[in-house]
Amino acid sequence: MPAHDHWQKSSYCAQGDSCVHVATDVGGGVKLTESSDPTEAILRTTPGVWAALVRTVKEGSHQD
């Protein structure tokens, strides 16, 4: 992960390498990455889409 970004690790992350990290970018967007990804792929989305995803997961209304 880039050293200049302030990444926050998921509070649901267990011991190990598979942890989701979230950060904001300069323009206010949301960036996501996984600590075990050797290519350091970064997904980007808007704050609204991120909030909707978090709300859906917390409500448990998503389908497996």
C-alpha positions as CSV (number, residue, x, y, z in Angstrom):
1,M,0.0,0.0,0.0
2,P,1.3,3.5,-0.7
3,A,3.0,5.0,2.3
4,H,1.4,8.4,1.9
5,D,-2.2,7.1,2.3
6,H,-3.8,6.7,5.7
7,W,-5.4,3.3,5.4
8,Q,-7.8,2.0,8.1
9,K,-8.0,-1.7,8.6
10,S,-11.4,-3.3,9.0
11,S,-12.3,-4.0,12.6
12,Y,-13.5,-7.4,11.5
13,C,-10.1,-8.4,10.4
14,A,-8.8,-11.5,12.1
15,Q,-5.1,-12.5,12.4
16,G,-3.5,-13.0,9.0
17,D,-3.1,-11.4,5.7
18,S,-6.7,-11.1,4.3
19,C,-7.8,-7.7,5.6
20,V,-9.8,-5.0,3.9
21,H,-8.3,-1.5,4.2
22,V,-10.1,1.7,3.4
23,A,-8.8,5.2,2.8
24,T,-10.1,8.5,1.3
25,D,-8.4,10.1,-1.7
26,V,-7.6,13.7,-2.3
27,G,-10.9,14.3,-4.1
28,G,-13.0,12.8,-1.3
29,G,-13.5,9.4,-3.0
30,V,-13.2,6.1,-1.2
31,K,-10.3,3.6,-1.9
32,L,-10.4,-0.1,-0.9
33,T,-7.6,-2.6,-1.0
34,E,-6.7,-6.0,0.5
35,S,-3.5,-6.5,2.5
36,S,-2.8,-9.9,1.0
37,D,-3.0,-8.7,-2.6
38,P,0.6,-8.7,-3.9
39,T,-0.3,-6.4,-6.8
40,E,-1.7,-3.8,-4.5
41,A,-4.9,-3.4,-6.6
42,I,-6.9,-0.5,-5.4
43,L,-10.7,-0.2,-6.0
44,R,-12.2,3.3,-6.0
45,T,-15.8,4.4,-5.4
46,T,-17.9,7.3,-4.3
47,P,-18.7,8.1,-0.6
48,G,-22.4,7.5,-1.4
49,V,-21.9,4.0,-2.9
50,W,-19.5,3.1,0.0
51,A,-22.1,4.2,2.6
52,A,-24.9,2.2,0.8
53,L,-22.7,-0.9,0.8
54,V,-21.8,-0.6,4.5
55,R,-25.4,0.1,5.4
56,T,-26.6,-3.0,3.5
57,V,-24.0,-5.2,5.1
58,K,-24.8,-4.0,8.6
59,E,-28.5,-4.5,8.0
60,G,-27.9,-8.1,6.8
61,S,-30.1,-7.5,3.8
62,H,-27.6,-8.8,1.3
63,Q,-27.9,-12.2,-0.4
64,D,-25.1,-14.8,-0.1
